[in-house]
């Protein structure tokens, strides 16, 4: 019923440009442009291991966007395109309506029956930060188990989403009394007074300016905190610059910056699927913290999303306290590792597990010794405490 094949080089990936988005249309993070620009900046062409499903008539109906990551310890690991430092959320097995179960099973059977050669074989598949209610991935994982593969799964960071009311006043009413007071104070002093202005990139010229502001403010803030910042990575910087141009053309980019008295104090890179705004990256000026630039950009962009008729704002993964503070609700995700049944895969799995156990033991020992160094706890007591914790 389906033809399953691997996309193994950039030319084959380019050939899917016209049909990819008809299947993988969940969010801008699943677009052909997002994955292509990620791939050209982060992997070699021969690392591509994306699996596609087509009908007998040649219609594309399924995409599992993967690449091959190889290491001595982990062996041959298949991971999502877009993973790593880009932190792409809402990755999945993408399917056309009416094909989900059959495509999931067909791709699982194909991967499970591959010969364990250097060119075709794999040892594990890591599905990072997949939503608990992702039906397609759940079907795929279940099918992989049916075909004899082993599954390990653990809870990962939540994504956080605000379901927006139809007015700013109704949204403010959702806040606690103290937070509502804070938001209204910043809103009245800066936005309603006209002192602060929200700008959105609409043209190529504005896009270049907005990206410069975003990069400058993000790096300035991160460096002040003693961190390198995302844009210190050349692959990340090149990736986001390239994909922003495509997203602007597609009408899915919402790249904002806020000026106070003509001075840029905050910026945020957002994308949209037409109903939800996804807040991807931001930057604030640490030299004007008295203006509360972080709160200011949040107020300005949420107000703008409500006024533009969007139904939700999604803060993506990460359990930072501010998300709940703005009345976002958690959406559970998990990371799953599928281990092949081959002897080679099982050996690599055992090696990786043993290394993880040792690392956890060393960390537990270091933490315990550090916490009790001033109390004079003897080493025998520390050892027995480790045993009790089942770390040795």
Buried (B, 14 or more C-beta within 10 A) or exposed (E): EBEBEBBBBBEBBEEBEEBBBEBBEBBBBBBBBBBBBBBBBBBEEEBBBBBBBBBEEEBBBBBBBBBBBEEEEBBBBBBBBBBBEBBBBBBBBBBBEEBBBBBBBBBBBBBBEBEBEEEEBBBBBBBBBBBBEBBBBBBBBBBBBEBEBBEEBEEBBBBBBBEBBEEBEEBBEBBEEEBBEBBBEBBEBBBEEEEBBBBBBEEEEBBBBBBEBBBBBBBBBBEEEEEEBBBEBEBBBBBBBBBBBBBBEEEBBBBBBBBBEEEBBBBBBBBBBEEBBBBBBBBBBBEBEEBBBBBBBBBBBBBBBBEEEBBBBBBBBEEEEEBBBBBBEEBEBBBBBBBBEBEBBBEBBEBBEEEEEEEEBEEBBEEBEEEBEEEEBEEEEBEEBBEEEEBE
